[in-house]
Amino acid sequence: MPAQTLAARPGHWLWTCRAGFEPHLYEELEWAGAHPRLLGEALVESEAVTGLSPAFARAGYRVLVSLTANTPDAVAEAAAKVVSSLPRGAPWVVQAFTPDTPRGNTLTAPAEALEAAVRARLPAERLVDDAQRARDAGAVMVGLCVAPDGLTVVGAVPAREALSLAAGGRRRMKRAGESPSRAAMKLEEALDGLAFEPGRGDVCVDLGAAPGGWTQRLVARGARVVAVDPARLMPELAANKRVQHVQESAFAYAPEEPVDWLFCDMAWRPLEVAQLLAKWGRRNWARHLVANIKLPMKDKNPMLLRVRQTLTQEGAWEGLTVRQLYHDRDEVTVTAHRMK
């Protein structure tokens, strides 16, 4: 790791990640032939590679400029000038963020001040305030990365190609008052990134459901849930008319008929979970998949390669995405679908 944060080079890509996972992101980018470079904690640079969507990256931006001006006003002025030089037509979503590290988090206030100062220098009619509307609006996500050691990196990415609509990929979900665990927030973040989500009338199977964090959030959306787990659910879920609790192993369960959604969040060996999910795809038991895969302490990228191959080649799942989301720890979230 560099002793000081290094400047990102214009035309390259700046990737953010969970602190401590820089080596895994670096390795992933190296495998893709993107010639990565460690810039600092939670920050990795790479060359541009078409279609690159790293599992260990929270967000990615094409670098416009790295700034080391001495005063906040000078940084804001330079950043606004660069943003103004972007091709005309598309609106902008301007977001400032810091690396998700102890050092980076001390810069939250300066980052918020920089975002306000840059926005004040840009035409109001070109700005989109709601990042969730950015894709529909065809907006450009402008990231202002306020990093330690006096460095600010300005980057941009079309919202429709962005890994995340949250600043720096830090998509913090609110914990619902009755949610039994952090698991509910992982599901909320996963669904937040999909073009559509389970709703009223959809039938979902939740493998490894107990105590019921994911089942609870699916029921709240109006779905009917088959919760599969030998352990007990929360009493209020067990009594819910839209929840059917099947007290058996997820590996032994088979649905009576195909369902709309398959969900899975089990603390189990990753390849065995992938093989279970592949069986569901191969047998056309579900149309959509959202699952959490736990990662080994070592050889994370080789394991992810095997998981991908299992899901796509053995399970015939399509449109596979693999991402370490903000609320994921030593795990990744996968999504996929089967339309045939």
C-alpha positions as CSV (number, residue, x, y, z in Angstrom):
1,M,0.0,0.0,0.0
2,P,1.5,3.4,-0.9
3,A,2.6,5.6,2.0
4,Q,0.5,8.4,0.6
5,T,-2.6,8.4,-1.7
6,L,-1.5,8.5,-5.3
7,A,-3.1,10.6,-8.0
8,A,-5.4,8.8,-10.4
9,R,-4.4,9.3,-14.1
10,P,-7.0,10.9,-16.5
11,G,-8.5,8.4,-18.8
12,H,-8.0,5.5,-16.4
13,W,-10.6,4.1,-14.0
14,L,-10.9,4.7,-10.3
15,W,-12.5,1.9,-8.4
16,T,-13.6,2.0,-4.8
17,C,-13.9,-1.1,-2.6
18,R,-14.3,-2.3,1.0
19,A,-11.1,-1.6,3.0
20,G,-9.0,-4.7,3.2
21,F,-10.2,-6.1,-0.1
22,E,-7.8,-4.0,-2.3
23,P,-5.7,-7.1,-3.0
24,H,-8.7,-9.1,-4.2
25,L,-9.9,-6.2,-6.5
26,Y,-6.3,-5.7,-7.7
27,E,-6.1,-9.4,-8.6
28,E,-9.5,-9.4,-10.3
29,L,-8.4,-6.4,-12.5
30,E,-5.1,-8.0,-13.2
31,W,-6.8,-11.2,-14.4
32,A,-8.9,-8.9,-16.7
33,G,-5.8,-7.4,-18.3
34,A,-6.6,-4.0,-16.9
35,H,-3.1,-3.3,-15.4
36,P,-4.2,-2.1,-12.0
37,R,-2.4,0.1,-9.5
38,L,-3.0,0.6,-5.8
39,L,-3.7,4.3,-5.1
40,G,-4.4,4.0,-1.4
41,E,-6.8,2.3,1.1
42,A,-10.0,1.3,-0.6
43,L,-8.9,2.9,-4.0
44,V,-7.6,1.0,-7.0
45,E,-6.9,2.4,-10.5
46,S,-6.9,0.5,-13.8
47,E,-6.9,0.9,-17.5
48,A,-10.2,0.9,-19.3
49,V,-11.4,-2.6,-20.3
50,T,-14.8,-2.9,-22.2
51,G,-17.5,-4.5,-20.1
52,L,-15.5,-4.7,-16.9
53,S,-17.6,-5.1,-13.8
54,P,-15.4,-6.2,-11.0
55,A,-17.1,-8.2,-8.2
56,F,-15.0,-6.5,-5.5
57,A,-15.6,-2.9,-6.8
58,R,-18.3,-0.9,-5.1
59,A,-18.2,1.9,-7.8
60,G,-16.1,2.9,-10.8
61,Y,-15.5,6.2,-12.5
62,R,-13.5,7.3,-15.6
63,V,-11.0,9.7,-14.2
64,L,-11.3,13.3,-15.5
65,V,-8.6,14.9,-13.3
66,S,-6.8,14.6,-10.0
67,L,-6.6,17.9,-8.1
68,T,-4.1,18.9,-5.4
69,A,-5.0,22.6,-5.1
70,N,-4.2,24.3,-1.8
71,T,-7.6,25.8,-1.0
72,P,-11.2,24.3,-1.0
73,D,-12.3,27.1,-3.3
74,A,-9.6,26.4,-5.8
75,V,-10.5,22.7,-5.8
76,A,-14.2,23.5,-6.3
77,E,-13.5,25.9,-9.1
78,A,-11.2,23.4,-10.9
79,A,-13.7,20.6,-10.4
80,A,-16.6,22.6,-11.7
81,K,-14.6,23.6,-14.7
82,V,-13.9,20.0,-15.6
83,V,-17.5,19.0,-15.2
84,S,-18.7,21.9,-17.3
85,S,-16.4,20.6,-20.1
86,L,-18.2,17.3,-20.4
87,P,-20.2,16.8,-23.6
88,R,-23.4,18.8,-23.6
89,G,-26.8,17.2,-23.4
90,A,-26.9,14.8,-20.5
91,P,-27.7,16.1,-17.0
92,W,-25.4,15.6,-14.1
93,V,-25.6,14.0,-10.7
94,V,-22.8,15.4,-8.6
95,Q,-21.8,13.3,-5.6
96,A,-18.8,13.7,-3.2
97,F,-17.5,10.8,-1.2
98,T,-14.5,9.7,0.8
99,P,-12.7,6.3,0.8
100,D,-14.5,4.0,3.3
101,T,-11.6,3.9,5.8
102,P,-10.8,5.5,9.2
103,R,-8.7,8.1,7.5
104,G,-11.2,8.7,4.7
105,N,-14.1,9.1,7.0
106,T,-12.5,12.0,8.8
107,L,-13.0,13.9,5.5
108,T,-16.8,13.6,5.4
109,A,-17.4,17.3,6.2
110,P,-14.9,18.6,3.6
111,A,-16.5,16.3,1.0
112,E,-20.0,17.6,1.8
113,A,-18.7,21.2,1.5
114,L,-17.0,20.4,-1.8
115,E,-20.2,18.9,-3.3
116,A,-22.2,22.0,-2.3
117,A,-19.5,24.3,-3.7
118,V,-19.2,22.5,-7.0
119,R,-23.0,22.3,-7.5
120,A,-23.3,26.1,-6.8
121,R,-20.9,26.7,-9.7
122,L,-22.8,24.6,-12.2
123,P,-26.1,25.5,-14.1
124,A,-29.0,24.4,-11.9
125,E,-31.0,23.2,-14.9
126,R,-28.3,20.6,-15.7
127,L,-28.4,19.0,-12.2
128,V,-30.4,16.0,-11.1
129,D,-30.9,15.9,-7.4
130,D,-32.3,12.4,-7.0
131,A,-29.7,9.8,-7.9
132,Q,-32.4,7.1,-8.1
133,R,-33.8,9.0,-11.2
134,A,-30.4,9.2,-12.8
135,R,-30.7,6.2,-15.1
136,D,-34.2,7.2,-16.4
137,A,-32.8,10.7,-17.0
138,G,-29.8,9.5,-18.9
139,A,-27.6,11.4,-16.4
140,V,-23.9,11.3,-15.9
141,M,-22.7,10.4,-12.4
142,V,-20.0,12.8,-11.4
143,G,-17.9,11.5,-8.5
144,L,-15.8,13.8,-6.3
145,C,-13.5,11.5,-4.4
146,V,-12.0,13.5,-1.5
147,A,-9.1,11.3,-0.4
148,P,-6.4,11.6,2.3
149,D,-3.2,13.5,1.7
150,G,-4.9,16.5,0.0
151,L,-6.0,14.7,-3.1
152,T,-9.4,15.1,-4.9
153,V,-10.2,12.9,-7.9
154,V,-13.0,13.9,-10.3
155,G,-14.5,11.1,-12.3
156,A,-17.6,10.4,-14.3
157,V,-19.7,7.4,-15.5
158,P,-23.0,7.2,-17.4
159,A,-25.6,6.3,-14.8
160,R,-26.9,3.5,-17.0
161,E,-23.4,1.9,-16.8
162,A,-22.7,2.6,-13.2
163,L,-22.1,-0.2,-10.7
164,S,-24.0,1.8,-8.1
165,L,-26.1,5.0,-7.9
166,A,-24.7,5.7,-4.4
167,A,-21.8,8.0,-3.9
168,G,-18.7,5.9,-4.0
169,G,-20.9,2.8,-3.9
170,R,-21.6,3.3,-0.2
171,R,-25.3,2.4,-0.4
172,R,-26.4,2.5,3.2
173,M,-29.8,0.9,3.8
174,K,-31.8,1.7,6.9
175,R,-32.4,-1.1,9.4
176,A,-36.1,-1.6,9.8
177,G,-37.3,-1.6,13.4
178,E,-38.4,-5.2,13.5
179,S,-35.7,-6.7,11.3
180,P,-34.0,-9.6,13.1
181,S,-30.5,-9.0,11.6
182,R,-28.2,-7.2,9.2
183,A,-29.4,-9.7,6.6
184,A,-32.4,-7.6,5.8
185,M,-30.2,-4.7,4.8
186,K,-28.2,-6.9,2.5
187,L,-31.4,-7.9,0.7
188,E,-32.6,-4.4,0.4
189,E,-29.4,-3.3,-1.2
190,A,-29.4,-6.2,-3.6
191,L,-33.0,-5.4,-4.7
192,D,-32.2,-1.7,-4.9
193,G,-29.8,-2.5,-7.8
194,L,-32.3,-4.5,-9.9
195,A,-34.5,-3.1,-12.6
196,F,-37.5,-4.7,-10.9
197,E,-38.2,-6.6,-7.7
198,P,-40.6,-9.1,-6.2
199,G,-44.0,-7.6,-5.5
200,R,-47.6,-8.4,-4.7
201,G,-48.6,-11.9,-5.9
202,D,-45.1,-13.1,-6.6
203,V,-44.1,-16.4,-5.1
204,C,-40.7,-16.5,-3.5
205,V,-38.6,-19.3,-2.0
206,D,-36.2,-18.3,0.8
207,L,-33.6,-21.0,1.4
208,G,-32.0,-20.8,4.8
209,A,-34.7,-18.4,5.9
210,A,-34.4,-18.5,9.7
211,P,-34.8,-16.3,11.7
212,G,-36.6,-14.5,8.8
213,G,-34.7,-11.3,7.8
214,W,-35.2,-11.8,4.1
215,T,-38.6,-13.4,4.4
216,Q,-39.8,-10.4,6.4
217,R,-38.7,-7.9,3.7
218,L,-40.3,-10.0,0.9
219,V,-43.6,-10.2,2.7
220,A,-43.5,-6.4,3.3
221,R,-43.4,-6.1,-0.5
222,G,-46.6,-8.1,-0.8
223,A,-45.0,-11.4,-2.0
224,R,-45.9,-14.9,-0.8
225,V,-42.9,-16.7,0.7
226,V,-42.0,-20.3,1.2
227,A,-39.4,-20.1,4.0
228,V,-37.2,-23.2,4.0
229,D,-35.1,-23.8,7.1
230,P,-35.1,-26.5,9.9
231,A,-34.8,-23.7,12.5
232,R,-37.7,-21.6,13.7
233,L,-38.9,-18.3,12.2
234,M,-39.8,-15.2,14.2
235,P,-43.3,-15.9,15.7
236,E,-44.9,-13.1,13.7
237,L,-43.6,-14.5,10.5
238,A,-44.6,-18.1,11.3
239,A,-48.1,-16.8,11.9
240,N,-48.3,-14.7,8.7
241,K,-50.8,-16.1,6.1
242,R,-48.4,-15.3,3.3
243,V,-45.6,-17.3,4.8
244,Q,-45.3,-21.1,4.5
245,H,-42.5,-22.5,6.7
246,V,-41.0,-25.7,5.4
247,Q,-38.8,-27.1,8.2
248,E,-36.3,-29.1,6.2
249,S,-32.9,-28.7,4.7
250,A,-32.5,-26.4,1.7
251,F,-30.6,-29.1,0.0
252,A,-33.5,-31.6,0.3
253,Y,-36.3,-29.2,-0.6
254,A,-38.0,-29.2,-4.0
255,P,-40.9,-26.9,-5.0
256,E,-44.2,-28.4,-6.1
257,E,-44.2,-26.0,-9.1
258,P,-41.9,-23.3,-10.5
259,V,-41.7,-20.0,-8.5
260,D,-41.0,-16.5,-9.5
261,W,-38.0,-15.8,-7.2
262,L,-35.3,-17.9,-5.5
263,F,-33.5,-16.2,-2.5
264,C,-30.7,-17.8,-0.6
265,D,-28.5,-16.5,2.3
266,M,-26.9,-19.5,4.0
267,A,-23.7,-19.7,6.0
268,W,-22.5,-22.7,4.0
269,R,-19.6,-23.7,1.8
270,P,-19.7,-21.5,-1.4
271,L,-19.3,-24.2,-4.0
272,E,-22.0,-26.4,-2.4
273,V,-24.4,-23.4,-2.4
274,A,-23.6,-22.7,-6.0
275,Q,-24.3,-26.3,-6.9
276,L,-27.7,-26.0,-5.1
277,L,-28.6,-22.8,-7.0
278,A,-27.4,-24.4,-10.3
279,K,-29.9,-27.3,-9.7
280,W,-32.7,-24.7,-9.4
281,G,-31.7,-23.1,-12.6
282,R,-31.1,-26.4,-14.5
283,R,-34.6,-27.7,-13.5
284,N,-36.3,-24.3,-14.2
285,W,-37.6,-24.1,-10.6
286,A,-37.3,-20.3,-10.5
287,R,-37.2,-17.4,-12.9
288,H,-35.1,-15.0,-10.9
289,L,-32.2,-15.5,-8.4
290,V,-30.8,-13.4,-5.6
291,A,-28.3,-15.1,-3.3
292,N,-25.5,-14.4,-0.9
293,I,-22.3,-16.5,-1.3
294,K,-19.9,-16.7,1.6
295,L,-16.2,-16.4,0.7
296,P,-13.2,-18.4,1.9
297,M,-10.4,-16.7,3.9
298,K,-8.0,-17.3,1.0
299,D,-8.3,-17.7,-2.8
300,K,-11.4,-15.6,-3.1
301,N,-11.1,-14.9,-6.8
302,P,-10.5,-18.6,-7.8
303,M,-13.5,-19.5,-5.7
304,L,-15.6,-16.8,-7.4
305,L,-14.5,-18.2,-10.8
306,R,-15.8,-21.6,-9.9
307,V,-19.0,-20.2,-8.6
308,R,-19.6,-18.3,-11.8
309,Q,-18.9,-21.3,-13.9
310,T,-21.2,-23.5,-11.8
311,L,-24.1,-21.0,-12.0
312,T,-23.8,-20.3,-15.7
313,Q,-22.6,-23.6,-17.2
314,E,-24.3,-26.1,-14.9
315,G,-27.3,-24.0,-13.9
316,A,-27.8,-22.1,-17.2
317,W,-28.5,-18.9,-15.2
318,E,-28.4,-15.8,-17.4
319,G,-27.5,-12.2,-16.8
320,L,-25.3,-13.2,-13.9
321,T,-24.0,-10.4,-11.7
322,V,-21.5,-10.9,-8.8
323,R,-20.9,-8.0,-6.5
324,Q,-19.6,-7.3,-3.0
325,L,-22.2,-4.8,-1.9
326,Y,-21.8,-2.2,0.9
327,H,-23.6,-4.4,3.5
328,D,-21.6,-7.5,2.4
329,R,-18.6,-8.5,4.5
330,D,-16.7,-11.7,3.6
331,E,-19.4,-12.5,1.0
332,V,-20.8,-11.5,-2.4
333,T,-24.3,-11.1,-3.7
334,V,-25.3,-12.8,-7.0
335,T,-28.3,-12.1,-9.2
336,A,-29.4,-13.9,-12.3
337,H,-32.5,-15.0,-14.2
338,R,-33.9,-17.8,-16.3
339,M,-36.3,-16.6,-19.0
340,K,-36.7,-19.9,-21.0
